[in-house]
Amino acid sequence: MKTVNQIGTRQDINVRQGATAGPYKLEVLNSDGDVVDLSLITPVGGIYDATGTTKITDWAFDTTDAATGIILFSLSAEDTAALDCSKLDFPAKHTWLINLIWDDGSVVPAYYGDFRAIKGDGE
């Protein structure tokens, strides 16, 4: 469980090009450790170019368990196959983020980081 703060939590993701990415779990708890009902929020975000200015693809969100504080997110194998490959020891060619838009219109950053699609041999 990561803590949601004003800039979001950094989490880098590496995935094999052409493989499904996720599902990953976003879970929100309050300061007492109780779940936060996310059923009235809209999760948004995706994979961007390295500058973070051009969105390449959107995350697929599963909000089935949003009332219990859990949202799942993933990318299809087709989505990751279309991404440029990055070497692990070089700067990432993509970034990613997820923001939570609450019913009052406020936007809370949840996660962000580097996203690398790695060739099958790691190069």
Backbone bond lengths (Angstrom), bond angles and torsions (degrees), N, CA, C in turn:
res aa  C-N    CA-C-N  psi(-1)  N-CA   C-N-CA  omega(-1)  CA-C   N-CA-C  phi
1 M - - - 1.457 - - 1.511 109.15 -
2 K 1.308 115.97 125.10 1.461 122.68 177.27 1.521 109.18 -99.44
3 T 1.313 116.50 154.66 1.452 121.93 177.94 1.520 109.05 -92.45
4 V 1.331 116.02 128.05 1.459 120.69 176.07 1.525 107.51 -81.42
5 N 1.330 116.64 129.20 1.454 120.76 179.97 1.519 109.15 -132.47
6 Q 1.302 118.23 -166.30 1.460 121.11 -173.44 1.522 114.70 -73.93
7 I 1.313 118.25 -16.93 1.464 119.57 176.39 1.524 111.57 -113.15
8 G 1.304 117.81 -5.10 1.452 121.38 -174.53 1.517 109.73 88.76
9 T 1.300 115.35 175.27 1.457 121.98 -179.25 1.517 109.29 -108.45
10 R 1.322 116.51 128.89 1.465 120.39 179.59 1.521 109.45 -75.55
11 Q 1.318 115.09 131.62 1.463 122.44 176.15 1.521 107.54 -149.23
12 D 1.316 117.90 111.89 1.454 120.57 178.09 1.532 109.54 -82.62
13 I 1.327 115.96 144.29 1.468 121.67 -179.65 1.522 108.92 -124.07
14 N 1.324 115.56 130.30 1.459 123.07 171.81 1.523 107.52 -117.81
15 V 1.335 116.13 132.08 1.461 120.68 179.96 1.521 108.37 -141.44
16 R 1.300 117.15 149.04 1.460 120.54 175.86 1.530 109.27 -69.71
17 Q 1.316 115.96 134.55 1.460 120.63 177.77 1.532 108.01 -59.49
18 G 1.324 116.92 130.69 1.458 122.08 -179.95 1.519 114.43 86.91
19 A 1.336 117.30 2.30 1.471 121.49 176.54 1.523 109.04 -103.37
20 T 1.310 116.43 154.83 1.459 121.33 174.17 1.529 108.94 -67.16
21 A 1.310 116.87 135.54 1.465 122.11 176.00 1.521 107.95 -102.03
22 G 1.308 116.20 111.12 1.459 120.70 -179.19 1.505 112.12 99.11
23 P 1.324 116.77 -167.00 1.468 124.48 11.14 1.529 112.15 -75.02
24 Y 1.330 113.41 141.72 1.449 122.21 173.94 1.524 107.84 -103.24
25 K 1.329 115.90 153.58 1.468 120.04 -176.40 1.521 110.67 -110.79
26 L 1.322 116.62 127.73 1.452 124.24 170.76 1.521 105.42 -105.62
27 E 1.318 117.12 119.86 1.463 121.41 -179.70 1.522 108.93 -125.23
28 V 1.314 116.66 131.60 1.464 121.35 -178.36 1.527 109.17 -117.05
29 L 1.336 114.22 124.62 1.461 122.15 176.48 1.523 108.29 -121.36
30 N 1.327 116.81 150.85 1.463 118.97 175.94 1.528 109.37 -82.59
31 S 1.318 117.46 -178.42 1.463 121.01 -175.53 1.527 113.01 -65.53
32 D 1.332 117.46 -18.31 1.460 121.41 176.78 1.526 112.09 -88.35
33 G 1.330 116.92 -2.95 1.452 120.65 -179.02 1.514 114.14 88.15
34 D 1.338 116.92 6.66 1.460 121.35 178.14 1.526 109.92 -87.33
35 V 1.327 116.16 149.70 1.467 119.85 -179.39 1.524 110.49 -66.81
36 V 1.324 115.48 149.15 1.454 122.96 175.87 1.521 107.10 -104.10
37 D 1.310 116.81 125.62 1.462 121.58 178.60 1.529 109.00 -66.67
38 L 1.313 116.21 115.72 1.459 121.81 -179.28 1.525 112.80 -102.28
39 S 1.324 117.08 12.74 1.467 119.63 -174.58 1.530 113.20 -67.78
40 L 1.331 117.84 -18.06 1.460 120.04 179.40 1.524 113.04 -102.66
41 I 1.325 117.34 9.91 1.460 119.80 178.82 1.523 110.03 -103.51
42 T 1.315 114.54 160.59 1.463 121.41 174.77 1.524 107.43 -118.26
43 P 1.333 117.49 114.88 1.457 118.35 175.27 1.525 110.19 -79.67
44 V 1.316 117.39 137.38 1.460 122.10 178.16 1.525 108.48 -136.22
45 G 1.305 115.72 152.87 1.452 119.60 176.18 1.506 111.59 148.50
46 G 1.305 114.62 176.00 1.444 119.30 -178.35 1.504 111.66 -178.32
47 I 1.325 114.13 -158.93 1.453 123.36 178.74 1.522 107.54 -102.97
48 Y 1.337 115.87 133.58 1.466 122.49 -176.83 1.522 109.85 -122.58
49 D 1.323 115.83 167.03 1.460 119.10 171.81 1.529 108.06 -65.61
50 A 1.320 116.73 172.77 1.463 120.93 -174.61 1.522 113.43 -60.97
51 T 1.331 117.78 -25.61 1.468 120.08 179.26 1.524 111.98 -81.28
52 G 1.341 116.99 -13.24 1.452 120.99 -179.17 1.511 113.86 79.47
53 T 1.334 118.04 12.94 1.460 120.37 -175.71 1.520 114.01 -102.06
54 T 1.328 118.42 -26.82 1.463 121.14 -176.88 1.522 109.92 -115.82
55 K 1.336 116.16 117.25 1.462 119.47 178.72 1.523 109.24 -76.38
56 I 1.328 115.49 132.60 1.455 122.10 179.87 1.519 110.90 -96.73
57 T 1.319 116.53 -42.85 1.468 120.70 178.42 1.520 109.30 -155.98
58 D 1.323 115.70 157.79 1.465 122.31 178.69 1.517 110.72 -94.76
59 W 1.330 116.93 148.32 1.450 120.90 168.47 1.525 108.90 -67.35
60 A 1.309 117.72 146.59 1.467 122.15 168.49 1.522 106.28 -90.73
61 F 1.329 116.89 121.50 1.464 121.38 -177.45 1.517 110.13 -104.17
62 D 1.326 116.09 138.94 1.463 123.37 173.17 1.523 106.27 -115.38
63 T 1.333 116.34 110.10 1.469 121.37 -176.89 1.525 112.34 -103.84
64 T 1.325 116.96 19.53 1.473 121.56 -178.82 1.524 111.85 -52.99
65 D 1.333 118.11 -40.18 1.465 122.20 -177.16 1.525 113.06 -105.11
66 A 1.341 116.82 24.28 1.464 120.73 -177.19 1.530 112.69 -59.33
67 A 1.313 118.29 -34.57 1.466 120.76 -179.82 1.526 111.85 -64.33
68 T 1.327 117.05 -21.83 1.467 121.17 178.18 1.532 111.22 -99.72
69 G 1.340 117.11 17.28 1.454 121.85 174.70 1.515 115.32 82.90
70 I 1.341 117.81 13.14 1.458 120.82 -175.08 1.527 111.49 -122.02
71 I 1.324 115.42 131.33 1.466 122.85 172.14 1.525 106.52 -128.90
72 L 1.313 116.57 132.72 1.457 121.92 175.84 1.524 109.02 -99.64
73 F 1.332 116.23 148.24 1.462 119.65 176.93 1.523 109.23 -142.38
74 S 1.340 115.04 149.09 1.464 119.38 -176.15 1.528 110.15 -159.32
75 L 1.334 114.07 169.85 1.463 122.95 171.46 1.520 107.31 -127.11
76 S 1.311 116.52 146.59 1.462 120.91 177.27 1.525 110.47 -76.51
77 A 1.315 115.62 163.41 1.466 120.97 175.28 1.525 110.49 -60.01
78 E 1.321 116.98 -35.44 1.469 120.88 178.37 1.522 110.96 -64.60
79 D 1.323 116.70 -38.76 1.467 120.45 178.61 1.529 111.15 -63.94
80 T 1.335 117.44 -45.88 1.466 118.73 -177.91 1.525 111.32 -72.90
81 A 1.332 117.97 -27.83 1.467 120.83 177.98 1.523 111.09 -65.03
82 A 1.331 116.92 -28.59 1.464 121.43 -177.46 1.532 113.21 -83.69
83 L 1.329 117.75 -6.62 1.468 121.16 -178.11 1.524 111.41 -84.87
84 D 1.333 115.91 146.95 1.457 120.62 173.60 1.521 108.93 -67.22
85 C 1.326 116.35 143.50 1.464 120.97 179.44 1.521 111.27 -79.60
86 S 1.332 114.72 147.57 1.457 123.11 174.28 1.517 108.15 -123.72
87 K 1.333 116.65 142.31 1.453 120.17 171.04 1.522 108.13 -80.62
88 L 1.328 116.66 148.42 1.458 120.74 -177.66 1.525 112.81 -61.64
89 D 1.326 117.43 -32.58 1.458 120.17 -176.07 1.533 112.89 -98.29
90 F 1.331 117.02 16.24 1.461 122.27 176.23 1.533 108.47 -120.87
91 P 1.327 118.26 162.50 1.471 119.61 177.04 1.532 111.04 -57.82
92 A 1.306 115.64 143.59 1.468 121.03 178.99 1.526 110.26 -66.08
93 K 1.323 115.79 145.95 1.463 120.95 177.12 1.524 111.93 -88.93
94 H 1.341 116.29 -7.08 1.468 120.80 -178.91 1.527 110.28 -139.06
95 T 1.312 114.56 156.97 1.455 122.00 171.20 1.518 107.83 -124.50
96 W 1.316 116.93 168.03 1.466 120.06 177.48 1.522 108.78 -143.04
97 L 1.319 114.98 159.31 1.457 119.76 174.87 1.519 110.30 -158.18
98 I 1.326 113.45 159.66 1.469 121.88 170.54 1.518 107.10 -138.14
99 N 1.328 116.04 129.05 1.458 123.34 171.95 1.524 108.29 -115.12
100 L 1.322 115.79 150.65 1.460 122.08 175.88 1.521 108.21 -109.99
101 I 1.326 116.61 120.35 1.464 121.30 178.36 1.523 107.26 -99.88
102 W 1.334 115.80 116.00 1.462 121.64 -177.01 1.522 110.14 -82.95
103 D 1.318 116.13 165.66 1.462 120.77 -175.52 1.525 112.69 -64.26
104 D 1.339 118.97 -18.50 1.461 120.99 176.76 1.536 112.13 -88.96
105 G 1.349 116.62 3.19 1.455 121.65 178.43 1.517 114.64 92.88
106 S 1.331 117.56 -7.99 1.465 119.18 179.73 1.527 110.11 -71.29
107 V 1.319 115.02 146.78 1.458 122.06 -178.32 1.522 108.58 -113.24
108 V 1.327 116.33 125.31 1.452 121.67 178.83 1.524 108.76 -117.10
109 P 1.336 117.68 118.49 1.457 119.39 175.84 1.525 109.95 -65.64
110 A 1.326 117.34 134.18 1.459 121.05 179.44 1.526 110.64 -105.80
111 Y 1.313 117.07 -60.36 1.460 122.24 -177.81 1.520 111.00 -136.32
112 Y 1.327 115.53 156.24 1.458 122.41 172.04 1.523 107.26 -159.15
113 G 1.320 116.76 165.45 1.453 119.55 175.68 1.515 112.09 162.40
114 D 1.323 114.56 -173.86 1.457 121.34 174.60 1.525 109.06 -80.56
115 F 1.317 116.01 147.09 1.466 121.63 176.15 1.519 107.10 -128.41
116 R 1.318 116.08 120.37 1.464 121.15 179.29 1.517 110.93 -116.93
117 A 1.325 115.16 128.17 1.460 121.57 167.86 1.520 105.45 -96.67
118 I 1.319 116.56 119.71 1.454 122.86 -174.06 1.535 108.94 -107.51
119 K 1.319 117.26 136.51 1.458 120.76 174.70 1.519 109.97 -61.92
120 G 1.289 117.32 158.56 1.463 122.41 -177.22 1.509 114.81 -54.40
121 D 1.342 118.69 -28.59 1.449 120.42 179.90 1.523 113.17 -93.90
122 G 1.332 117.35 8.18 1.458 122.05 179.34 1.516 113.73 83.87
123 E 1.301 117.79 -2.42 1.467 121.99 179.38 1.497 108.28 -104.88
